[in-house]
């Protein structure tokens, strides 16, 4: 991948052979954020899991204490009183079966997270081919299939993010924005890492996390010490 002059300049600040402490890596990531927009700070964690095996899968969610720095649009599928609860909690869109044609036929996808009550999953399941590939299908492990829709909506609005293995057994997650303070980003980093360490599958032996890097959307990766996990 070819990078521009600006990237080449900021990349000189990062020693590619060095493993940094998380605080140093975050400071460097902020320093190398040179885009004209507020870049997202991302963490990329290569694990020793083999996601092809069910007992080595990782999937969960965590509320980042400092939030993620963007407005998250939440759609809730529910019935009766649960619709009112979701709306009062701050859901952007609420509804039931009547939303299917809008998503299926009109291609409406103006939302970032979908929450559903368990009794609505037979309806939401019909949207699997549309929501699944976009990572929008509600899932009990992520806390998005629940009867407590109010808590789910509030947590998501407060900065709840989902983490999961991709096909290469890597976890990619945002931990905030480049405009966040180092303290805010460190707080989010610690919360995410604690959740991922806790989620270590029992079937995984030896070093769990093989490598960790932190980068902004347009910036170079900064390697973080991973052998303590």
RASUL-V611765 format. One record per pair of residues at least 4 apart in sequence whose ideal C-beta (glycine too) atoms are under 8 Angstrom apart, sorted by the first residue. I is the first residue (numbers start at 1). J is the second residue. D is the distance in Angstrom with one decimal. If there is no record, write none. Layout:
BEGIN
i->I j->J d->D
i->I j->J d->D
END
This chain:
BEGIN
i->3 j->7 d->3.7
i->3 j->8 d->6.1
i->3 j->11 d->7.4
i->4 j->8 d->7.1
i->5 j->9 d->6.3
i->6 j->10 d->6.7
i->6 j->34 d->5.2
i->7 j->11 d->5.8
i->7 j->34 d->7.5
i->7 j->218 d->7.1
i->7 j->219 d->7.6
i->7 j->220 d->7.1
i->8 j->12 d->7.2
i->9 j->34 d->7.7
i->10 j->14 d->7.9
i->10 j->31 d->7.6
i->10 j->32 d->4.1
i->10 j->34 d->5.1
i->10 j->219 d->6.3
i->10 j->220 d->6.7
i->11 j->32 d->7.2
i->11 j->220 d->4.3
i->13 j->28 d->6.5
i->13 j->31 d->6.2
i->13 j->32 d->5.8
i->14 j->28 d->6.0
i->14 j->32 d->6.6
i->14 j->220 d->5.1
i->14 j->221 d->7.7
i->14 j->222 d->5.5
i->16 j->223 d->7.5
i->18 j->223 d->6.9
i->19 j->223 d->5.2
i->19 j->224 d->6.6
i->19 j->225 d->4.6
i->19 j->226 d->7.5
i->20 j->24 d->4.2
i->20 j->25 d->4.2
i->20 j->28 d->6.8
i->20 j->222 d->5.8
i->20 j->223 d->6.4
i->20 j->224 d->5.7
i->20 j->225 d->7.0
i->21 j->25 d->7.0
i->21 j->224 d->7.5
i->21 j->225 d->6.4
i->22 j->26 d->6.2
i->22 j->186 d->6.7
i->22 j->189 d->5.6
i->22 j->190 d->8.0
i->22 j->214 d->7.6
i->22 j->224 d->5.5
i->22 j->225 d->7.8
i->23 j->27 d->6.5
i->23 j->182 d->6.9
i->23 j->186 d->6.1
i->24 j->28 d->6.3
i->24 j->222 d->8.0
i->25 j->29 d->6.2
i->25 j->213 d->7.8
i->25 j->214 d->4.6
i->25 j->222 d->4.3
i->25 j->223 d->7.4
i->25 j->224 d->4.8
i->26 j->30 d->6.5
i->26 j->41 d->7.3
i->26 j->182 d->5.5
i->26 j->185 d->4.8
i->26 j->186 d->5.9
i->26 j->189 d->6.7
i->26 j->214 d->6.2
i->27 j->31 d->6.3
i->27 j->182 d->5.7
i->28 j->32 d->6.1
i->28 j->222 d->4.9
i->29 j->33 d->6.8
i->29 j->41 d->5.6
i->29 j->178 d->7.4
i->29 j->185 d->8.0
i->29 j->214 d->4.9
i->29 j->215 d->6.1
i->29 j->216 d->5.4
i->29 j->219 d->6.2
i->29 j->222 d->5.6
i->30 j->41 d->7.5
i->30 j->178 d->5.6
i->30 j->182 d->6.7
i->30 j->185 d->7.5
i->30 j->216 d->7.7
i->32 j->216 d->6.7
i->32 j->219 d->4.2
i->32 j->220 d->5.9
i->32 j->222 d->7.8
i->33 j->39 d->4.6
i->33 j->41 d->7.8
i->33 j->178 d->3.7
i->33 j->216 d->4.2
i->33 j->218 d->7.4
i->33 j->219 d->5.5
i->34 j->218 d->7.1
i->34 j->219 d->7.0
i->35 j->39 d->5.2
i->35 j->216 d->7.5
i->35 j->217 d->6.8
i->35 j->218 d->4.5
i->35 j->219 d->8.0
i->38 j->69 d->7.2
i->38 j->177 d->4.9
i->38 j->178 d->5.9
i->38 j->179 d->4.9
i->39 j->177 d->7.0
i->39 j->178 d->4.5
i->39 j->216 d->3.9
i->39 j->217 d->4.2
i->39 j->218 d->5.8
i->39 j->219 d->6.8
i->40 j->69 d->7.6
i->40 j->174 d->4.9
i->40 j->176 d->7.6
i->40 j->177 d->6.1
i->40 j->178 d->7.7
i->40 j->216 d->6.8
i->40 j->217 d->5.0
i->41 j->174 d->6.9
i->41 j->175 d->5.4
i->41 j->176 d->5.2
i->41 j->177 d->6.5
i->41 j->178 d->6.0
i->41 j->180 d->7.1
i->41 j->185 d->5.8
i->41 j->214 d->6.7
i->41 j->215 d->7.6
i->41 j->216 d->5.5
i->42 j->172 d->6.4
i->42 j->173 d->6.8
i->42 j->174 d->5.5
i->42 j->175 d->7.1
i->42 j->214 d->7.2
i->42 j->215 d->5.8
i->42 j->216 d->7.3
i->42 j->217 d->7.1
i->43 j->171 d->7.8
i->43 j->172 d->7.5
i->43 j->173 d->5.4
i->43 j->174 d->7.9
i->43 j->175 d->5.4
i->43 j->189 d->6.8
i->43 j->192 d->6.7
i->43 j->212 d->6.7
i->43 j->213 d->7.5
i->43 j->214 d->5.5
i->44 j->170 d->6.1
i->44 j->171 d->7.4
i->44 j->172 d->5.4
i->44 j->212 d->7.3
i->44 j->213 d->5.0
i->44 j->214 d->7.8
i->44 j->215 d->7.2
i->44 j->221 d->7.1
i->45 j->170 d->6.5
i->45 j->171 d->4.4
i->45 j->172 d->8.0
i->45 j->173 d->7.9
i->45 j->196 d->6.6
i->45 j->209 d->5.7
i->45 j->211 d->7.5
i->45 j->212 d->5.2
i->45 j->226 d->7.8
i->46 j->168 d->7.8
i->46 j->169 d->6.9
i->46 j->170 d->5.1
i->46 j->209 d->7.3
i->46 j->210 d->4.6
i->46 j->211 d->4.4
i->46 j->212 d->7.7
i->47 j->58 d->7.0
i->47 j->165 d->6.8
i->47 j->169 d->5.2
i->47 j->170 d->7.1
i->47 j->171 d->6.7
i->47 j->204 d->7.6
i->47 j->208 d->6.4
i->47 j->209 d->5.9
i->47 j->210 d->6.5
i->48 j->169 d->7.7
i->48 j->204 d->6.0
i->48 j->206 d->6.4
i->48 j->207 d->6.1
i->48 j->208 d->6.0
i->48 j->209 d->7.5
i->48 j->210 d->5.5
i->49 j->56 d->4.4
i->49 j->57 d->7.5
i->49 j->58 d->6.2
i->49 j->165 d->6.1
i->49 j->169 d->5.1
i->49 j->201 d->6.3
i->49 j->204 d->5.5
i->49 j->208 d->7.9
i->50 j->56 d->5.1
i->50 j->169 d->6.6
i->51 j->56 d->6.3
i->51 j->57 d->5.8
i->51 j->58 d->7.8
i->51 j->165 d->4.4
i->51 j->166 d->8.0
i->51 j->167 d->7.1
i->51 j->169 d->5.3
i->52 j->56 d->7.9
i->53 j->57 d->7.5
i->53 j->203 d->6.9
i->55 j->201 d->5.9
i->55 j->202 d->7.3
i->55 j->203 d->4.3
i->56 j->201 d->4.8
i->56 j->203 d->5.3
i->56 j->204 d->5.9
i->57 j->165 d->6.4
i->57 j->201 d->7.0
i->58 j->163 d->7.1
i->58 j->164 d->6.4
i->58 j->165 d->5.0
i->58 j->171 d->6.8
i->58 j->196 d->7.2
i->58 j->199 d->5.2
i->58 j->200 d->7.9
i->58 j->201 d->6.7
i->59 j->139 d->7.0
i->59 j->141 d->4.8
i->59 j->142 d->6.7
i->59 j->162 d->7.4
i->59 j->163 d->7.3
i->59 j->164 d->4.3
i->59 j->165 d->7.4
i->59 j->199 d->8.0
i->60 j->141 d->5.8
i->60 j->142 d->6.8
i->60 j->162 d->7.3
i->60 j->163 d->6.0
i->60 j->164 d->7.7
i->60 j->195 d->6.2
i->60 j->199 d->5.2
i->61 j->141 d->7.7
i->61 j->142 d->4.5
i->61 j->143 d->5.2
i->61 j->144 d->7.9
i->61 j->155 d->8.0
i->61 j->160 d->5.6
i->61 j->161 d->6.6
i->61 j->162 d->4.7
i->61 j->163 d->7.1
i->61 j->195 d->8.0
i->62 j->160 d->6.9
i->62 j->161 d->6.5
i->62 j->163 d->6.9
i->62 j->191 d->5.8
i->62 j->192 d->5.8
i->62 j->194 d->7.9
i->62 j->195 d->3.9
i->63 j->155 d->5.3
i->63 j->158 d->5.7
i->63 j->159 d->5.7
i->63 j->160 d->4.5
i->63 j->191 d->7.4
i->64 j->68 d->6.0
i->64 j->159 d->4.2
i->64 j->160 d->7.4
i->64 j->161 d->6.1
i->64 j->175 d->6.6
i->64 j->176 d->7.1
i->64 j->187 d->7.8
i->64 j->188 d->4.2
i->64 j->191 d->5.7
i->64 j->192 d->6.8
i->65 j->159 d->7.3
i->65 j->187 d->4.8
i->65 j->188 d->6.4
i->65 j->191 d->5.6
i->66 j->159 d->6.9
i->66 j->176 d->6.1
i->66 j->180 d->6.3
i->66 j->184 d->3.8
i->66 j->185 d->7.4
i->66 j->187 d->5.3
i->66 j->188 d->5.2
i->67 j->158 d->6.5
i->67 j->159 d->3.6
i->67 j->176 d->7.4
i->68 j->72 d->7.4
i->68 j->159 d->5.0
i->68 j->161 d->6.3
i->68 j->174 d->5.5
i->68 j->175 d->7.8
i->68 j->176 d->6.1
i->68 j->177 d->7.7
i->68 j->188 d->7.9
i->69 j->176 d->5.4
i->69 j->177 d->3.6
i->69 j->179 d->7.1
i->69 j->180 d->6.3
i->70 j->177 d->7.6
i->72 j->112 d->4.8
i->72 j->113 d->6.0
i->72 j->156 d->5.7
i->72 j->157 d->6.3
i->73 j->92 d->4.5
i->73 j->93 d->7.4
i->73 j->110 d->6.5
i->73 j->111 d->4.5
i->73 j->112 d->4.9
i->73 j->113 d->7.5
i->74 j->90 d->7.5
i->74 j->91 d->4.9
i->74 j->92 d->5.4
i->74 j->93 d->7.4
i->74 j->111 d->6.6
i->74 j->112 d->7.2
i->74 j->113 d->5.1
i->74 j->114 d->7.8
i->74 j->115 d->6.3
i->74 j->153 d->5.4
i->74 j->156 d->5.5
i->74 j->157 d->7.0
i->75 j->91 d->7.2
i->75 j->92 d->6.8
i->75 j->93 d->4.4
i->75 j->94 d->7.6
i->75 j->95 d->7.9
i->75 j->99 d->7.7
i->75 j->111 d->4.0
i->75 j->113 d->7.3
i->75 j->114 d->5.0
i->75 j->115 d->7.2
i->76 j->82 d->7.8
i->76 j->83 d->7.4
i->76 j->86 d->3.9
i->76 j->91 d->4.5
i->76 j->93 d->7.2
i->76 j->94 d->4.8
i->76 j->95 d->7.9
i->76 j->114 d->7.8
i->76 j->115 d->4.7
i->76 j->116 d->7.2
i->76 j->149 d->5.5
i->76 j->152 d->7.9
i->76 j->153 d->6.6
i->77 j->95 d->6.8
i->77 j->96 d->6.2
i->77 j->99 d->7.2
i->77 j->114 d->7.0
i->77 j->115 d->7.3
i->77 j->116 d->4.1
i->77 j->117 d->7.0
i->77 j->120 d->4.2
i->77 j->123 d->6.4
i->77 j->124 d->5.3
i->77 j->138 d->7.7
i->78 j->82 d->3.7
i->78 j->83 d->5.0
i->78 j->85 d->7.8
i->78 j->86 d->5.8
i->78 j->94 d->6.5
i->78 j->96 d->7.0
i->78 j->116 d->7.1
i->78 j->117 d->4.7
i->78 j->120 d->6.0
i->78 j->149 d->5.7
i->79 j->83 d->6.8
i->79 j->96 d->5.9
i->79 j->117 d->6.9
i->79 j->119 d->6.6
i->79 j->120 d->6.7
i->81 j->85 d->6.3
i->82 j->86 d->6.3
i->82 j->117 d->5.5
i->82 j->147 d->7.2
i->82 j->149 d->5.4
i->83 j->87 d->6.4
i->83 j->94 d->4.8
i->83 j->95 d->7.4
i->83 j->96 d->7.7
i->84 j->88 d->6.2
i->85 j->89 d->6.3
i->85 j->149 d->5.5
i->85 j->150 d->4.7
i->86 j->91 d->4.1
i->86 j->94 d->4.9
i->86 j->115 d->7.3
i->86 j->149 d->4.4
i->86 j->150 d->6.7
i->86 j->153 d->5.8
i->87 j->91 d->5.7
i->87 j->94 d->5.3
i->88 j->150 d->7.0
i->89 j->149 d->6.9
i->89 j->150 d->4.0
i->89 j->151 d->7.7
i->89 j->153 d->4.0
i->89 j->154 d->5.3
i->89 j->157 d->8.0
i->90 j->153 d->5.6
i->90 j->154 d->6.8
i->90 j->157 d->5.4
i->91 j->115 d->7.4
i->91 j->149 d->7.5
i->91 j->153 d->4.9
i->92 j->111 d->6.6
i->93 j->99 d->7.7
i->93 j->110 d->7.9
i->93 j->111 d->6.1
i->95 j->99 d->4.3
i->96 j->120 d->6.6
i->96 j->123 d->6.6
i->97 j->123 d->5.3
i->98 j->102 d->7.8
i->99 j->103 d->6.1
i->100 j->104 d->5.6
i->100 j->123 d->7.0
i->100 j->126 d->6.3
i->100 j->127 d->6.8
i->101 j->105 d->4.9
i->101 j->106 d->7.1
i->102 j->106 d->5.1
i->102 j->108 d->4.6
i->103 j->107 d->7.5
i->103 j->108 d->5.3
i->103 j->109 d->7.0
i->103 j->127 d->5.8
i->103 j->130 d->6.2
i->103 j->131 d->7.9
i->104 j->126 d->7.8
i->104 j->127 d->7.0
i->104 j->130 d->6.8
i->109 j->130 d->7.7
i->109 j->134 d->7.1
i->109 j->136 d->7.7
i->111 j->136 d->7.6
i->113 j->136 d->7.3
i->113 j->144 d->6.7
i->113 j->156 d->5.3
i->114 j->124 d->7.1
i->114 j->131 d->6.4
i->114 j->136 d->5.1
i->114 j->137 d->7.1
i->114 j->138 d->5.2
i->114 j->144 d->6.5
i->115 j->138 d->6.0
i->115 j->144 d->4.9
i->115 j->145 d->7.8
i->115 j->146 d->7.1
i->115 j->149 d->5.8
i->115 j->152 d->4.8
i->115 j->153 d->6.5
i->115 j->156 d->7.4
i->116 j->120 d->4.6
i->116 j->121 d->5.8
i->116 j->124 d->4.8
i->116 j->138 d->4.3
i->116 j->144 d->7.0
i->116 j->145 d->5.6
i->117 j->145 d->7.6
i->117 j->146 d->7.1
i->117 j->147 d->5.6
i->117 j->149 d->6.4
i->118 j->145 d->5.9
i->118 j->146 d->7.6
i->118 j->147 d->6.7
i->120 j->124 d->5.7
i->121 j->125 d->5.8
i->121 j->138 d->7.2
i->121 j->145 d->6.3
i->122 j->126 d->7.9
i->124 j->128 d->8.0
i->124 j->131 d->7.5
i->124 j->137 d->7.4
i->124 j->138 d->6.2
i->127 j->131 d->4.8
i->127 j->137 d->7.8
i->128 j->132 d->4.9
i->128 j->137 d->6.3
i->129 j->133 d->7.5
i->130 j->134 d->7.3
i->131 j->136 d->4.0
i->131 j->137 d->4.6
i->132 j->136 d->7.6
i->132 j->137 d->5.0
i->135 j->162 d->7.9
i->138 j->142 d->7.5
i->138 j->144 d->4.0
i->138 j->145 d->4.7
i->139 j->144 d->5.7
i->139 j->145 d->6.2
i->139 j->162 d->8.0
i->140 j->144 d->7.8
i->140 j->145 d->4.5
i->140 j->146 d->7.4
i->142 j->162 d->4.6
i->143 j->152 d->5.9
i->143 j->155 d->7.0
i->143 j->160 d->7.4
i->144 j->152 d->6.3
i->144 j->162 d->8.0
i->146 j->151 d->7.4
i->146 j->152 d->5.2
i->148 j->152 d->6.3
i->149 j->153 d->6.1
i->150 j->154 d->6.3
i->151 j->155 d->6.1
i->152 j->156 d->6.4
i->153 j->157 d->6.2
i->154 j->158 d->6.1
i->155 j->160 d->4.2
i->156 j->160 d->4.7
i->159 j->188 d->7.8
i->161 j->173 d->5.8
i->161 j->174 d->6.5
i->161 j->192 d->7.6
i->163 j->171 d->5.2
i->163 j->173 d->5.2
i->163 j->192 d->7.0
i->163 j->195 d->7.0
i->163 j->196 d->6.2
i->163 j->199 d->7.8
i->164 j->171 d->6.8
i->165 j->169 d->5.4
i->165 j->170 d->7.1
i->165 j->171 d->6.1
i->166 j->170 d->5.3
i->166 j->171 d->7.4
i->166 j->172 d->6.6
i->171 j->196 d->6.5
i->173 j->192 d->5.9
i->175 j->185 d->5.9
i->175 j->188 d->4.2
i->175 j->189 d->5.4
i->175 j->192 d->6.0
i->175 j->214 d->7.8
i->176 j->180 d->4.2
i->176 j->184 d->6.0
i->176 j->185 d->5.0
i->176 j->188 d->5.2
i->178 j->216 d->5.3
i->180 j->184 d->4.1
i->180 j->185 d->5.0
i->180 j->188 d->7.8
i->181 j->185 d->7.2
i->182 j->186 d->6.0
i->183 j->187 d->6.3
i->184 j->188 d->6.6
i->185 j->189 d->6.1
i->186 j->190 d->6.3
i->187 j->191 d->6.6
i->188 j->192 d->6.3
i->189 j->193 d->6.1
i->189 j->214 d->7.7
i->190 j->194 d->6.2
i->191 j->195 d->6.6
i->192 j->196 d->6.3
i->193 j->197 d->6.1
i->193 j->229 d->7.5
i->194 j->198 d->6.3
i->195 j->199 d->6.3
i->196 j->200 d->7.7
i->196 j->209 d->7.6
i->197 j->208 d->7.5
i->197 j->229 d->5.8
i->200 j->204 d->6.0
i->200 j->208 d->5.1
i->204 j->208 d->5.7
i->207 j->226 d->7.8
i->207 j->227 d->6.4
i->207 j->229 d->7.4
i->208 j->229 d->5.5
i->209 j->226 d->4.7
i->209 j->229 d->4.1
i->210 j->226 d->6.5
i->211 j->223 d->6.8
i->211 j->226 d->5.3
i->212 j->223 d->7.2
i->212 j->224 d->4.1
i->212 j->225 d->7.7
i->212 j->226 d->4.5
i->213 j->221 d->4.0
i->213 j->222 d->6.1
i->213 j->223 d->5.2
i->213 j->224 d->6.4
i->214 j->221 d->7.2
i->214 j->222 d->5.1
i->214 j->224 d->6.0
i->215 j->219 d->5.3
i->215 j->220 d->6.4
i->215 j->221 d->4.4
i->215 j->222 d->6.5
END
